[in-house]
Each structure stands twice: as C-alpha cells, then as structure tokens.
Amino acid sequence: MNHLNCKRILMMNSPQEISKFLSLVLRHKPELIGLRLNAEGWADVNELIANAAEKNIILSHEVICSVVQTNDKQRFSLTAD
C-alpha cells in the first residue's frame, strides 16, 4: 500500500470525513465506487463497505451506524433489510 492510500485511510477516521464520503457516494455519485442504488435510492451496506474498501476507504457496520445515529442533519438512515 502506498503512502497516499495510508493517508487517505487515516483521513477517513473522522466522523465528519466519513459523513462527507457517505453523502458523496449515497446521494450524489455512487458510481465513484461502483455502488448500485435500488429504485428507491437505498444501498446495501455490505456492498457499500466492500466497494469503499476497493478504493482503500475502510468502513465497518459499526462506523456507519455511528455516523447515521450522530449525523446532526439526519442525512442517512438504516433499515433492517
């Protein structure tokens, strides 16, 4: 892994940076990571995590849940399915 990739992973540790990334790929440009949204605009969390990892952006279910719960603008939500 090169130095730029390591730096990018470290930058994504901040909840604000993760929230910005999620807004980008879930609301504006899912194609940046090859993410497929369904007809209602929902994404599969496992696919989000896997596709982000291919771009050296490390996410987990726990991190995503934390961002969803603490986002002051309530931009994200999760469903059981």
N, C-alpha and C positions, 0 to 999 in steps of 0.2 A: 504494500500500500504506500503510495507516495505521500509526501508532506502535505500537499493541498487537500487530499482526501481526509487526512487526520485532522487538519484544521477545520474542515467543514463539519466533521462529526462533532468536534468539541463545540462549535458554534451552535449546533442544534440542541445543546443541553439546556438552554434557557427556555422556559415555558413560552416566552414571548416569541422567540425564533421558531419554535415548534408550531405555535399557533399561526404564525405568518405562513409557514410552509404548508400547513393543512389548508388554510384559506386559499392559497395558490392552487394546490392540486385538487381540492374538492369543489371549489367554487368557480375557478377561472380557467385553469389549464391542466386538466387531468392527463392530457396527452404527454406532458413533460416526463411522466414516469410510466406511461402506458397503462394508466388506470381506467377501468371501464365503470361508468356510472349507469345505473339502471334507468328506466324511463322516468322515474320519479326523482332522479338525481342522487340516489343513495349509492354508496360504495361498500364493498366487502372489506372489513377491517383486515382480515388476513392478507388479502390481495394488496391493500394499501401498504402494509408492513413489508411484504415481500418485494413489491415494486420499488419502494423507497430504499430498501437495502441494496438493490441493484445499482442505485445511484450513490451508494455509500452514506445514506442517511438512515441512522439506526433509530427505529421506533419500536415500541412494545405496546401490548394491550394496556398495561398499567400507565404508561406515559400518555397514551391517547385518552384514556378515561380521566386522568388528572386534568388534562387540558380542557376536555369537554366540561368537566364539573366546575373548573375555576375560571373559564373564559368570561370576562365581565360583559362582553357583548352578546353572549349566548349564540354564537355563530354555528355551533355544532351540536349534534345530538346523536345518541346511540339507541338502537332498538335491539330487542332480544334476538331477532332473527338475523 
